[in-house]
Amino acid sequence: MSRERPPAYPVIHVNVLEDGSATANVAGEHRTFPDDVPERTRDRVIRYAVEVAERMHRGVRMTIAEGGGEYQLAVYPDGEVTQLEDTPSRRRSKAQATVAVSPAPPRPAPLPDPAERFAIAPPPVEPRRGASAVLRFSTGDTAEIRYRAIIGRQPDAAPDVDGWQLVEVRDITKTMSRVHAEVEFRTGTLWLTDRGSGNGTKVRRGTKVRAVPAGIRVDVAAGDVIELGSQVTCTIDMKESS
């Protein structure tokens, strides 16, 4: 189901630096995220944007500048994140990406303490009752997912693997990353997230192909083909239990 696009103002401007740190600016209010592994920094930035959306009771726009590219995203109070442009924009420099839009509206109420802000949970992750996702890899590997899983050549290298199914793919080309992507059921939908892989992730649905920005969840369904780097693909089947 398509959702209403957020208004043009305010925009959360985020600049992710090479050391894994990030800065965010919305309506003149600044936040700094310390250096960390990229996937955790992106997760914190997304949680911050979700909180802003919750406070405004509607979706908000967010621009993420990273690695010379720029992504335009829509973030909603329930944690859903969608891409507003098909491809990264390179119209802004990294420095420009943190400049606030002017004139600014009245400042919103102060945001909670960072410890509270990071504790805000995204939409619940839960097992898919009565169904599972079957992932069929071009390498011959197969995995059945009912909850959530980390996919890669060495998925146990990921931090905080407790509660995750680890799907090891025997990629002799080594074009997949050790920790490449994750899939998880949220409110009955299967979501895919690139975990900062070296060669990227794409989803093919029929004749359409969309890139998956690192750290951003995209929904996937039966029949979709996931491109994990340049050599390995994964076809999704949905299996209903009897």
C-alpha positions as CSV (number, residue, x, y, z in Angstrom):
1,M,0.0,0.0,0.0
2,S,1.4,3.4,-1.0
3,R,1.7,6.0,1.8
4,E,1.3,9.7,1.7
5,R,4.6,11.5,0.9
6,P,5.8,13.7,3.8
7,P,5.7,17.5,3.4
8,A,8.7,19.3,2.1
9,Y,9.5,20.7,5.5
10,P,11.2,20.0,7.8
11,V,13.9,17.8,6.4
12,I,16.3,15.8,8.6
13,H,19.7,16.2,7.1
14,V,22.2,13.5,8.0
15,N,25.9,13.3,7.1
16,V,27.6,9.9,7.7
17,L,31.4,10.2,7.8
18,E,34.1,7.6,6.9
19,D,34.8,6.9,10.6
20,G,31.2,5.7,11.1
21,S,30.1,8.9,13.0
22,A,27.2,11.0,11.8
23,T,25.6,14.4,12.3
24,A,21.9,15.2,12.0
25,N,20.2,18.5,11.7
26,V,16.4,19.2,11.7
27,A,14.9,22.7,11.9
28,G,18.1,24.0,13.4
29,E,18.5,21.3,16.0
30,H,21.7,19.3,15.9
31,R,22.5,15.7,17.0
32,T,25.9,14.0,16.8
33,F,26.3,10.2,16.7
34,P,29.8,8.9,17.8
35,D,31.9,6.7,15.5
36,D,30.7,3.1,15.3
37,V,30.3,0.3,12.8
38,P,28.2,1.7,9.9
39,E,25.2,-0.5,10.4
40,R,24.8,0.5,14.1
41,T,25.2,4.2,13.2
42,R,22.5,3.9,10.5
43,D,20.2,2.1,12.9
44,R,20.6,5.0,15.5
45,V,20.0,7.6,12.8
46,I,16.8,5.8,11.7
47,R,15.6,5.5,15.3
48,Y,16.2,9.2,15.7
49,A,14.2,10.0,12.6
50,V,11.4,7.7,13.7
51,E,11.2,9.6,17.0
52,V,10.9,12.9,15.1
53,A,8.1,11.4,13.0
54,E,6.4,10.2,16.2
55,R,6.5,13.6,17.8
56,M,5.1,15.2,14.6
57,H,2.4,12.4,14.2
58,R,3.3,12.1,10.5
59,G,6.0,11.1,8.1
60,V,9.1,13.2,7.7
61,R,11.7,13.6,5.0
62,M,15.3,12.6,5.6
63,T,18.4,13.2,3.4
64,I,21.4,10.9,4.1
65,A,24.7,11.9,2.6
66,E,27.3,9.1,2.6
67,G,30.2,8.1,0.5
68,G,29.7,10.9,-2.0
69,G,26.1,9.9,-2.7
70,E,22.8,11.3,-1.3
71,Y,19.5,9.4,-0.6
72,Q,16.1,11.0,-0.1
73,L,14.0,8.9,2.3
74,A,10.6,9.1,4.0
75,V,10.4,8.0,7.6
76,Y,7.1,7.2,9.3
77,P,6.0,7.0,13.0
78,D,5.5,3.2,12.8
79,G,9.2,2.8,11.7
80,E,8.6,2.2,8.0
81,V,11.3,3.8,5.7
82,T,10.9,4.3,2.0
83,Q,13.1,5.7,-0.7
84,L,11.8,8.9,-2.4
85,E,14.3,8.7,-5.3
86,D,15.2,5.6,-7.4
87,T,18.9,6.5,-7.4
88,P,21.3,8.4,-5.1
89,S,21.6,12.1,-5.9
90,R,25.0,13.8,-6.1
91,R,23.8,17.3,-6.3
92,R,25.0,18.2,-2.8
93,S,28.4,17.9,-1.3
94,K,28.8,16.3,2.1
95,A,29.2,19.6,3.8
96,Q,26.0,21.0,2.2
97,A,24.0,18.0,3.3
98,T,24.0,19.2,6.9
99,V,22.7,22.7,6.2
100,A,19.2,23.4,7.6
101,V,16.3,24.6,5.4
102,S,15.6,28.3,6.0
103,P,13.4,29.9,7.2
104,A,12.9,27.5,10.0
105,P,9.6,26.9,11.7
106,P,9.2,27.2,15.5
107,R,11.6,24.8,17.3
108,P,9.9,21.5,18.4
109,A,10.0,20.4,22.0
110,P,13.4,19.1,23.2
111,L,14.1,15.5,22.2
112,P,14.5,13.0,25.0
113,D,17.8,12.0,26.5
114,P,19.9,9.9,24.0
115,A,19.6,6.8,26.2
116,E,15.8,7.0,26.0
117,R,15.9,7.9,22.3
118,F,17.9,4.8,21.3
119,A,15.5,2.7,23.4
120,I,12.5,3.4,21.1
121,A,11.7,0.2,19.3
122,P,10.9,-0.1,15.5
123,P,7.8,-2.1,14.5
124,P,7.8,-5.4,16.3
125,V,9.8,-8.3,14.9
126,E,7.8,-11.5,15.2
127,P,7.6,-15.0,13.8
128,R,5.4,-15.5,10.8
129,R,2.6,-17.7,12.1
130,G,1.5,-20.4,9.7
131,A,4.1,-19.5,7.1
132,S,7.8,-19.2,6.4
133,A,10.1,-17.7,3.7
134,V,12.2,-20.2,1.8
135,L,15.4,-18.6,0.4
136,R,17.0,-20.5,-2.6
137,F,20.5,-19.3,-3.4
138,S,22.2,-19.7,-6.8
139,T,25.1,-21.4,-4.9
140,G,22.7,-24.3,-4.1
141,D,22.2,-23.3,-0.5
142,T,18.6,-23.2,0.9
143,A,17.3,-21.7,4.1
144,E,13.8,-21.5,5.7
145,I,13.0,-18.4,7.7
146,R,10.2,-17.9,10.1
147,Y,11.6,-15.2,12.3
148,R,14.7,-13.3,11.3
149,A,18.1,-14.2,9.8
150,I,21.5,-12.8,9.0
151,I,22.9,-13.8,5.5
152,G,26.5,-13.9,4.5
153,R,29.7,-15.9,3.9
154,Q,30.4,-15.7,7.7
155,P,27.2,-14.5,9.4
156,D,28.5,-15.3,12.9
157,A,30.9,-12.4,12.5
158,A,28.0,-10.0,13.0
159,P,27.7,-8.3,16.4
160,D,24.7,-9.3,18.6
161,V,23.8,-12.5,16.8
162,D,21.6,-13.8,19.7
163,G,18.1,-14.5,18.5
164,W,19.1,-14.5,14.8
165,Q,19.2,-17.4,12.5
166,L,22.5,-17.5,10.7
167,V,22.4,-18.4,7.0
168,E,25.9,-19.2,5.7
169,V,26.2,-19.0,1.9
170,R,29.1,-20.9,0.3
171,D,30.2,-18.2,-2.1
172,I,33.5,-19.3,-3.7
173,T,33.7,-16.0,-5.6
174,K,33.8,-14.1,-2.3
175,T,31.8,-11.3,-3.9
176,M,29.3,-11.5,-1.0
177,S,30.3,-9.9,2.3
178,R,30.9,-12.0,5.4
179,V,27.9,-10.2,6.9
180,H,25.9,-9.1,3.8
181,A,22.2,-8.7,4.6
182,E,19.4,-9.6,7.0
183,V,15.7,-10.6,6.5
184,E,13.0,-10.4,9.2
185,F,9.3,-10.6,9.5
186,R,7.6,-7.4,10.8
187,T,3.9,-7.3,11.2
188,G,3.5,-10.1,8.7
189,T,5.7,-8.7,6.0
190,L,9.2,-9.9,5.1
191,W,11.8,-7.1,5.1
192,L,15.3,-7.1,3.7
193,T,18.2,-4.9,4.9
194,D,21.7,-4.5,3.5
195,R,24.2,-4.6,6.3
196,G,26.8,-2.4,4.7
197,S,28.0,-5.0,2.2
198,G,30.9,-4.3,0.0
199,N,29.2,-5.0,-3.3
200,G,25.7,-4.0,-2.5
201,T,22.3,-5.5,-2.6
202,K,19.5,-5.3,-5.2
203,V,16.0,-6.7,-5.5
204,R,14.5,-7.8,-8.9
205,R,10.7,-7.9,-9.2
206,G,9.8,-8.8,-12.7
207,T,11.6,-6.4,-15.0
208,K,12.2,-3.8,-12.3
209,V,15.4,-3.7,-10.3
210,R,15.9,-1.5,-7.2
211,A,19.0,-0.9,-5.2
212,V,18.8,-1.4,-1.4
213,P,20.6,1.4,0.4
214,A,22.6,0.1,3.4
215,G,20.7,0.1,6.6
216,I,17.3,0.7,5.0
217,R,14.5,-1.9,5.2
218,V,12.7,-2.7,2.0
219,D,9.8,-5.2,1.7
220,V,10.2,-8.3,-0.4
221,A,7.7,-11.0,-1.5
222,A,7.4,-14.4,-3.1
223,G,9.0,-14.4,-6.6
224,D,11.5,-11.6,-5.8
225,V,15.1,-12.2,-6.6
226,I,17.7,-10.7,-4.3
227,E,21.1,-9.9,-5.8
228,L,23.7,-10.3,-3.1
229,G,26.8,-8.6,-4.7
230,S,27.6,-9.3,-8.3
231,Q,27.5,-13.1,-8.5
232,V,25.1,-14.6,-5.9
233,T,21.3,-14.4,-6.2
234,C,18.5,-15.6,-3.9
235,T,14.9,-16.4,-4.9
236,I,12.2,-16.0,-2.3
237,D,9.4,-18.5,-1.9
238,M,6.6,-18.3,0.7
239,K,5.6,-21.6,2.2
240,E,2.3,-21.9,3.9
241,S,2.0,-24.5,6.6
242,S,-0.8,-27.0,6.5
